[in-house]
Amino acid sequence: MQTPVPQNGLLRLKQIIGDKQAGILPLIPVSRFTWYQGMKSGRFPQSVRLGPRAVAWRAADIRKLVEEGV
């Protein structure tokens, strides 16, 4: 069973690619390295800077990606 993607708001990376230690199931099952390479190539959406060391992704962008079946 897949975790539902919120309609709006922001998601942190662990909410997108999952975290076994925290028990968070992945929405998009790829590694952190693959995610950032996909951002660089344009396959995955760009992040939104929250602060000097924090980024997140728009839930709408992730929802679109999941619906496309990446």
N, C-alpha and C positions, 0 to 999 in steps of 0.2 A: 504494500500500500504506500502510495506516494504522499508526502506532505503537501497540503495545498499552499499555493503561492498567494500571498495577500494581494488585494486589489490595488492598493497604493502604499506608499511609504518606501522605506529603504531596507535592504538586506545586507547583512555582513557576509563575508566570504564563507564562514563556517556554516551559515544557514543555506548557502548555495551548494557547496561541494561536500557538505557533511563533516562530521567529526565523531569518529568511533568512540573516543574516550568520553565525550560528553553525551553520547547516545543520540546525536543528531543525524537523521537520515539525509542523504544527499538528494537535492532536486536535480542536479546535473552531476553524475558520477565521474568526475575527472580529478586529477591531482592538482595541487596548487600551481605547480610549474606549468602544466598544460593550460590551466585557466589563464595565467598571465601571458603565455605565448599566444593563446587565442585572442586575448585583448589586443596584443601587439599586431596581430595579423588582421584584425577586424572581424573575426568569427564570433567573438563574445563582446558584449557591450562594455563601454568605458565606465570607469568608476567615478564616483562623486566624492570629492575631498571633504571630509568632516572636520579635520584638524591637521596639525603637522604630522601626526603618525596614524591617522585613522581615515579609512575610506569605506564606502558602501556602494551598493548598486541599486538603481531604481527597480522597485518590485515590478512595475509595468514592463520594463525591458526583460527581466528574468521570466515573467509570465509568458511573454511573446516567444522567447527562446524555447521554453518548455513545450508550448503549444506547437511549435514548428518541429519538435521531435529531435532536437540536437542530441 
